[in-house]
Each structure stands twice: as structure tokens, then as C-alpha cells.
Amino acid sequence: MRIALTLDADATKREENDYIRALVRAGVREDEIVVLPPGSPVEGEFDGVLLGGGVDVDPSRYGRTILPDAGVEVDPARDETDFTAFDKAWREETPILGICRGLQVVNVALGGTLVQDIPRERPSEIVHQRTKKEKTRRDHTVGVVGGTRLHEIAATREISVNSRHHQAIEKPAPGLAVSATAPDGTIEGIEVPAETKGPWLVAVQWHPENLAGDPVSERLFAEFVRAARLRASGRKGPQA
């Protein structure tokens, strides 16, 4: 089994990486994880793709220009690697897990748009942007939509989550189902419905990789790994 993990250039130290720790807790061997820093070629076969958090998606990818004073930080090399990895996984029906930026990449790649800066465009009393030093702090709840993959994984209709983002989904891409929202309406989860043709795909706006020991976070990684192992065994998806 091979799982691709996309990260920012400053987040690729394996021994300090919570994404890798979460995958290992879910049963993945470290040598099965292929880290793809910005600018990396996406080569070979993968049984799962984890699109991690990081800098902002370039607004040009959804037909916008960068808003002044919106704090938008882009990395063309990161975008190139992430969107290439996503496109390959989508075509080959490889399981995909998106986290924070990864959720935004999924949405933009399939034709959706983003809010470039929540405080500027959609002011809210909900705290969405904590510092990395507070990565395990639970900032708000999200409501989980019944009947979704995320609901099946979470086994509850409300989750308390950490939060570290200033961008969010504006318009969901066609074919994606919204699976979770914050109290202010911010979209916190999207997925490909189980009954729809396409890969196993779940994406969340919060950071479950930072929440070691949290049952919902652990099950989310476990289900992604389960889907990847089924892919590795030659099946087409978790329903096979």
C-alpha cells in the first residue's frame, strides 16, 4: 500500500508530523507514506491521497483575483502538486481525505469557489483561526448531516472541533454533498455520497490529525486507511 501526503515545505519533518502520526495510529507503516512537498512530481500508483493543510489556494484557480488586505498567502508549487495529486486520484477512483486546505483544494478542483478571508467577507463570532500553538483547543461545534459518510464515521450529530483557517467554501462544487457546518453556517465537511459514482472522498475543515485519542478523529483516519487497503487489494472502493 502507498499513501500520498501533500504538505507545505516547512511541514515535512516526518518525526514531527501529526498527519503521519495519525496514519500510523490507523495502522499504516511509515514506509507506506509518501510525502509530497510543494513541486514534487506525482508519480506511480497510490492507494490513498491525503491532502493536508497549509497555505491558501490561489484564487485564480476559481476565477478570482486576490483581495487586498485579505491575508492570502499562496504557493504555486504547492497548488501544482496538490491539484495534480487530486486529479490523478479522482480519475483513478483512489480514496481521498482532505483536511483544512485539502477540503478547499477538493472543492476548487471540482468547480467550487472559496471565501478568501472569513473576517473580511463573513464576519462571525465563531473563532475559526487559532494559532498552531493552540492546535488542540476545541473552538466550536459542527453539526453533522445525517445519512452522510461523515455521520456514519462520527456516530453523532455534533462534534467539538479545533479550528485553524481564515478561508472557507463559498460555493460547493457540483456533485459534492455538504456533511457538516459550523453554527455560523461555515461549511466544515464535504464528501462524495456513498451512492454516487466516484472515489471514497471525505474532507473536513478542522484538523483531526492534531486530536490524538479523540474517537471521531481516530475513526476518520481509520476509515480512510480501510478504503485505501481495499484499493490496494484490487477492489474499486469500500463498497466492493
C-alpha positions in Angstrom: 0.0 0.0 0.0 1.2 3.6 -0.8 -0.5 6.7 0.6 0.5 10.1 -0.7 0.5 13.0 1.8 0.8 16.6 0.5 2.3 19.2 2.8 3.8 22.7 2.9 7.6 22.9 2.5 8.1 23.7 6.2 5.9 20.8 7.5 7.7 17.8 6.0 9.8 16.7 9.0 8.4 13.2 9.5 9.2 12.8 13.2 7.2 16.0 14.0 4.3 15.5 11.7 0.8 14.8 13.2 -0.6 13.6 9.8 2.0 10.8 9.8 1.3 10.0 13.5 -2.4 9.8 12.8 -1.9 7.5 9.8 0.5 5.2 11.8 -2.1 5.0 14.6 -4.6 3.9 12.0 -2.3 1.0 11.0 -0.2 2.5 8.2 3.5 1.7 8.2 5.8 4.7 7.9 7.4 3.3 4.8 3.9 3.2 3.2 3.6 7.0 3.4 5.0 9.1 0.5 5.3 12.8 1.5 4.9 15.1 -1.5 6.4 18.6 -0.7 5.5 21.5 -3.0 6.7 21.0 -6.5 7.0 17.2 -6.2 6.1 15.1 -9.2 3.1 12.9 -8.6 4.4 9.5 -10.0 3.4 5.9 -9.5 0.4 4.3 -8.0 -1.2 5.4 -4.8 -3.9 3.6 -2.8 -4.9 6.8 -0.9 -4.3 10.5 -1.1 -4.3 12.7 2.0 -4.4 16.4 1.1 -3.1 18.2 4.2 -3.4 21.7 5.5 -1.2 24.7 4.5 -1.2 27.9 2.6 -4.1 29.3 0.6 -5.3 28.1 -2.7 -4.6 30.6 -5.4 -7.9 32.5 -6.2 -7.0 32.4 -9.9 -7.9 28.7 -9.8 -11.5 29.6 -9.2 -11.6 32.7 -11.4 -10.9 35.4 -8.8 -8.1 37.8 -8.0 -6.5 38.2 -4.6 -8.5 40.6 -2.4 -6.4 43.4 -0.9 -5.8 43.1 2.9 -7.2 39.6 3.0 -4.0 37.9 4.2 -4.0 35.5 1.3 -0.7 33.5 1.1 -0.2 31.3 -2.0 2.4 28.8 -3.2 2.1 27.9 -6.9 4.3 24.8 -6.4 2.0 23.5 -3.6 -1.0 24.1 -5.7 0.5 22.3 -8.7 1.3 19.2 -6.6 -2.0 19.2 -4.7 -4.2 19.6 -7.8 -2.2 17.1 -9.8 -2.4 14.6 -6.9 -6.2 15.2 -6.6 -6.8 14.9 -10.4 -4.9 11.6 -10.6 -6.8 10.2 -7.6 -10.1 11.4 -8.9 -9.6 9.8 -12.3 -8.4 6.5 -10.8 -11.1 6.5 -8.1 -8.4 6.4 -5.4 -9.7 7.2 -1.8 -9.1 10.9 -0.9 -9.1 12.5 2.6 -8.9 16.3 2.6 -8.1 18.3 5.7 -8.4 22.1 6.0 -6.7 23.4 2.8 -7.3 19.9 1.5 -11.0 20.4 1.7 -10.6 23.7 -0.2 -8.5 22.0 -2.9 -11.2 19.4 -3.4 -13.9 22.0 -3.7 -12.0 24.2 -6.2 -10.7 21.2 -8.3 -14.3 20.1 -8.9 -15.6 23.6 -9.7 -16.5 25.3 -6.4 -15.3 28.6 -5.0 -13.9 29.9 -1.7 -14.3 32.8 0.7 -10.8 34.4 0.7 -11.0 35.8 4.2 -13.8 35.0 6.7 -13.2 38.1 8.9 -13.4 40.4 5.9 -16.2 38.7 3.9 -18.2 36.9 6.5 -17.6 38.3 10.0 -18.6 35.9 12.7 -18.5 35.5 16.5 -17.2 31.9 15.9 -13.4 31.6 16.2 -12.1 29.9 13.0 -8.4 30.9 13.1 -6.3 29.8 16.1 -2.5 29.7 16.1 -0.6 26.5 15.7 0.4 26.7 19.3 -3.3 26.1 20.2 -3.8 23.3 17.8 -5.7 21.0 20.2 -8.0 23.7 21.5 -11.7 23.0 20.7 -13.1 26.2 19.3 -16.6 25.4 18.3 -19.0 22.7 17.4 -20.0 21.4 14.0 -23.4 19.9 13.1 -23.1 16.7 11.1 -25.7 15.9 8.4 -27.4 12.6 9.0 -27.0 9.9 6.4 -23.6 11.1 5.3 -20.3 9.2 5.3 -19.1 11.6 8.0 -22.2 10.8 10.1 -21.5 7.1 9.8 -17.9 7.7 10.9 -18.7 10.2 13.7 -21.8 8.3 15.0 -23.1 11.6 16.4 -24.8 14.7 15.0 -22.5 17.2 16.8 -18.7 17.3 17.1 -16.5 19.7 19.1 -13.6 20.7 16.8 -10.3 22.7 16.7 -10.1 25.4 14.0 -7.2 27.0 12.1 -8.4 28.6 8.9 -9.3 32.0 7.5 -10.8 30.8 4.3 -13.8 28.6 3.7 -16.1 27.2 1.0 -18.2 29.8 -0.7 -20.0 27.7 -3.3 -19.8 23.9 -3.0 -18.7 22.1 -6.2 -21.3 20.2 -8.2 -21.6 16.6 -7.0 -20.3 17.2 -3.6 -22.6 16.9 -0.5 -22.2 19.1 2.5 -21.7 16.9 5.5 -21.0 19.4 8.3 -21.5 23.1 9.1 -20.4 25.4 12.0 -23.1 27.3 13.9 -22.4 30.4 11.7 -23.1 28.4 8.5 -19.5 27.9 7.5 -19.2 24.6 5.6 -17.0 22.3 7.7 -17.3 19.0 5.8 -17.9 17.8 2.2 -17.9 14.4 0.6 -18.9 12.2 -2.4 -22.1 10.5 -1.3 -21.8 6.7 -0.9 -24.5 6.1 -3.5 -22.8 8.3 -6.1 -20.2 7.1 -8.6 -16.8 8.3 -7.6 -14.0 7.6 -5.1 -14.3 7.4 -1.3 -13.8 11.1 -0.6 -14.3 12.8 2.8 -12.9 16.3 3.5 -13.2 18.4 6.7 -12.2 21.9 7.6 -10.8 21.3 11.0 -7.6 19.4 12.0 -8.3 15.9 13.2 -4.7 15.0 12.9 -3.9 17.2 15.9 -6.5 15.4 18.1 -4.8 12.2 19.1 -7.1 10.0 21.2 -10.3 11.7 20.0 -12.7 8.9 18.9 -14.2 10.7 15.9 -10.7 11.8 14.6 -9.3 8.3 15.0 -12.2 6.7 13.2 -11.9 9.2 10.3 -8.3 8.2 9.7 -9.2 4.5 10.2 -11.9 4.7 7.6 -9.7 6.4 5.1 -7.0 3.7 5.7 -9.6 1.0 5.3 -10.7 2.4 2.0 -7.0 2.6 0.9 -6.4 -1.0 1.9 -9.4 -2.1 -0.1 -8.0 -0.2 -3.1 -4.6 -1.8 -2.6 -6.2 -5.3 -2.6 -7.5 -4.6 -6.1 -11.1 -3.5 -5.3 -12.6 -0.4 -6.6 -13.9 1.1 -3.4 -15.1 0.5 0.2 -18.5 -0.9 -1.1 -16.7 -3.7 -3.1 
